[in-house]
Amino acid sequence: MHGCNGKMGQTITKLMKDDEQAKIVAGIDPYDGIRNDYPVFPSLAACTVEADVIIDFASAAAVDALLDYSVKKQVPVVLCTTGMSEEQLDRIAEASTQVAVLKSANMSLGINTLLDILKKTAPLLAEAGFDMEIVEKHHNQKVDAPSGTALALADAINAGLEEPYAYKYDRSSQREKRAKKEIGIQAVRGGTIVGEHEVIFAGTDEVIEFKHTAYSKAIFGKGAISAAKFLAGKGPGLYDMQDVIAAS
């Protein structure tokens, strides 16, 4: 468990205690102020325990070392970290040619079902002239904005369109009429909101809304565990949660 003493790392640790099909054999985290039922190492380089899969919920700053370790040791990795740079995304693609990598902006079943719905729905509503907006809300500790999930939702919309729409961030920064072929993406940060994503299709005299609300981090932990079980034993390749859902 890479990032075992973070909030998600501890969520997955608790979920794993009741799982009869998998267990955490080691944790990686520079913070050692939490006692776990498995050994914890300050870095991947210091880890002496072998594992079938790495679940990552650390930070973008730790991704490069994680990919190097995964490729060198040939250990598949479930990459749940968001907010990565374009260079890091390129490195992930390169690493996936040598080892199995599962990358998802959001690990929940609900969000990944919504992604599939948007791919099928967006072309119909785009043709009918509907405007498209995404509003996402998260707690005040979240660093990246917009969220990786919001961008994944926008990408899902564009995946179904013949001509991709442009992304428009923070509409208030420019006082101008919205373009017809754009997807507005707005980020809200406050309190302890776990995660809320709303996709709005606004047409003439009617509005269609798709909304997903996460009430607990457990939904992301359950998804990550399912992804780890799926990835164990897989050969090189870049996978996502759609592959996990299809295999279940």
C-alpha positions in Angstrom: 0.0 0.0 0.0 1.8 3.1 -1.3 0.8 6.0 0.9 -0.5 3.7 3.6 -0.8 6.3 6.4 -2.7 8.8 4.4 -6.5 9.1 4.6 -7.2 6.7 1.7 -4.4 4.4 2.7 -6.0 4.0 6.1 -9.4 3.6 4.6 -8.1 0.7 2.4 -6.3 -0.8 5.4 -9.6 -1.0 7.3 -11.4 -2.5 4.4 -8.7 -5.1 3.8 -9.1 -6.5 7.4 -12.4 -8.0 6.3 -11.3 -9.2 2.9 -10.7 -12.9 2.7 -9.2 -12.7 -0.8 -6.4 -10.2 -0.4 -4.3 -8.6 2.3 -1.8 -5.8 2.6 1.7 -7.3 3.1 3.6 -4.0 3.4 3.1 -0.2 3.5 5.1 2.7 2.2 4.9 6.0 3.9 7.5 8.5 5.3 5.1 9.2 8.2 5.4 6.5 10.9 3.0 7.8 13.5 0.3 5.2 12.8 0.6 1.5 13.9 -0.5 -1.0 11.3 -0.8 -4.7 11.2 1.8 -4.9 8.5 5.4 -3.5 8.2 5.8 0.0 7.0 8.8 1.3 5.1 9.8 5.0 4.6 10.3 4.5 0.8 10.0 1.9 -1.9 13.7 1.5 -2.0 13.7 0.4 1.6 11.0 -2.1 1.2 12.1 -5.8 1.6 8.7 -7.4 1.2 7.4 -8.9 -2.1 3.9 -8.1 -3.3 1.6 -9.1 -6.2 0.2 -5.6 -6.8 0.9 -2.0 -5.5 -2.1 0.2 -4.7 -1.1 3.8 -4.9 -2.8 6.6 -3.0 0.2 8.9 -2.3 1.0 12.1 -4.2 2.0 13.2 -7.7 5.5 13.9 -6.4 6.0 10.2 -5.6 4.8 8.9 -9.0 8.1 8.9 -10.8 9.8 6.7 -8.2 6.8 4.5 -8.0 6.9 3.8 -11.8 10.6 3.1 -11.7 10.1 0.6 -8.9 7.1 -1.0 -10.6 9.0 -1.5 -13.8 12.2 -2.7 -12.2 10.5 -5.2 -9.9 7.8 -6.1 -12.4 5.0 -5.4 -9.9 1.7 -4.2 -11.4 0.4 -0.9 -10.0 -3.1 0.6 -9.4 -2.4 4.3 -9.8 -5.0 6.3 -8.0 -3.1 9.6 -7.6 -4.4 12.6 -9.5 -2.9 16.0 -10.4 -0.1 14.6 -12.5 1.8 16.6 -15.1 1.8 15.9 -18.8 5.3 14.5 -18.5 4.2 12.1 -15.8 1.2 11.0 -17.9 3.7 10.2 -20.7 5.9 8.2 -18.3 2.8 6.2 -17.2 2.1 5.3 -20.8 5.7 4.3 -21.3 5.8 2.2 -18.1 2.6 0.4 -19.2 4.5 -1.1 -22.1 6.7 -2.9 -19.6 4.4 -3.6 -16.7 0.6 -3.6 -16.0 -0.6 -0.2 -14.9 -4.2 0.6 -14.0 -4.9 4.3 -14.0 -8.2 5.9 -13.1 -9.2 9.4 -12.1 -11.9 7.9 -9.9 -12.2 4.4 -8.5 -15.9 4.4 -7.8 -18.3 2.1 -9.7 -20.9 4.9 -9.9 -18.5 7.4 -11.6 -17.3 4.9 -14.0 -20.8 3.9 -14.9 -21.5 7.6 -15.4 -18.5 7.9 -17.8 -20.1 5.2 -20.0 -23.5 6.9 -19.9 -21.9 10.3 -21.0 -20.1 8.7 -24.0 -23.5 7.4 -25.3 -25.6 10.5 -24.3 -23.4 13.4 -25.3 -23.6 13.0 -29.1 -27.4 13.0 -29.1 -27.6 16.1 -26.9 -24.7 17.9 -28.8 -26.6 17.4 -32.0 -29.7 18.9 -30.4 -27.7 22.0 -29.4 -27.5 21.5 -25.6 -24.8 23.4 -23.7 -22.6 21.4 -21.4 -21.3 22.3 -18.0 -19.6 20.3 -15.2 -19.5 21.5 -11.6 -17.4 19.6 -9.1 -17.2 20.0 -5.3 -14.5 18.8 -2.9 -13.1 19.4 0.6 -10.9 22.3 1.3 -7.7 20.2 1.5 -7.8 19.0 -2.1 -4.9 20.5 -4.1 -5.8 20.0 -7.8 -8.6 21.9 -9.4 -10.5 20.9 -11.4 -10.5 17.4 -10.1 -9.2 14.5 -12.2 -12.7 13.1 -12.1 -14.2 16.3 -13.6 -11.6 16.1 -16.4 -12.5 12.4 -17.0 -16.1 13.4 -17.3 -15.3 16.0 -19.9 -13.1 13.5 -21.7 -16.0 11.0 -21.7 -18.3 13.6 -23.3 -15.7 14.4 -25.9 -15.0 10.7 -26.6 -18.5 10.4 -28.2 -18.4 13.6 -30.3 -17.2 13.8 -33.9 -15.5 17.2 -33.1 -14.1 17.6 -29.6 -15.3 20.6 -27.6 -12.9 23.0 -25.9 -12.7 23.1 -22.1 -13.5 26.4 -20.4 -12.3 26.8 -16.8 -13.5 29.4 -14.4 -15.9 31.3 -16.6 -15.9 34.3 -14.3 -12.3 35.2 -15.3 -13.5 36.3 -18.7 -16.7 38.3 -19.3 -17.8 37.0 -22.6 -20.6 34.9 -24.1 -20.0 31.2 -24.0 -19.0 29.5 -27.2 -21.3 26.9 -28.6 -18.8 24.1 -28.7 -17.3 24.2 -25.2 -17.5 22.3 -21.9 -17.5 24.6 -18.9 -15.7 23.1 -15.8 -16.1 24.8 -12.4 -14.4 23.8 -9.2 -15.8 24.4 -5.6 -13.6 23.8 -2.6 -14.9 23.8 1.0 -15.5 22.0 4.3 -15.4 18.2 4.3 -17.1 17.5 1.0 -15.9 14.0 -0.1 -16.8 14.5 -3.7 -19.7 15.7 -5.8 -19.8 15.9 -9.6 -22.7 17.3 -11.6 -22.9 17.2 -15.4 -25.5 19.7 -16.8 -26.9 19.6 -20.3 -28.8 22.8 -20.9 -31.1 23.1 -23.9 -33.9 25.3 -25.0 -36.6 25.2 -22.3 -35.2 22.0 -20.7 -32.2 20.8 -18.6 -30.9 17.3 -18.1 -28.6 16.7 -15.1 -26.4 13.7 -14.2 -25.1 13.8 -10.6 -22.8 11.6 -8.5 -22.3 12.2 -4.8 -19.7 10.4 -2.7 -20.6 10.2 1.0 -17.6 8.3 2.1 -14.0 7.6 0.9 -14.8 3.9 1.3 -16.3 3.8 -2.3 -12.9 4.7 -3.7 -11.1 2.2 -1.4 -13.5 -0.7 -2.5 -12.8 0.2 -6.2 -9.1 0.2 -5.6 -9.2 -3.2 -4.0 -11.3 -4.6 -6.9 -8.8 -3.1 -9.3 -5.8 -4.7 -7.5 -7.5 -8.1 -7.6 -8.1 -7.6 -11.3 -4.5 -6.5 -12.1 -2.7 -9.3 -10.2 -1.0 -11.5 -12.7 -1.7 -9.2 -15.7 0.9 -8.6 -18.3 2.1 -5.1 -19.5 -0.7 -2.8 -20.6 -2.6 0.4 -19.6 -5.9 -0.5 -17.9 -8.7 1.5 -16.3 -11.8 0.9 -14.2 -13.9 0.1 -17.3 -11.7 -3.0 -17.7 -12.4 -4.0 -14.1 -16.2 -3.5 -14.5 -16.2 -5.5 -17.8 -14.4 -8.4 -16.1 -16.7 -8.5 -13.1 
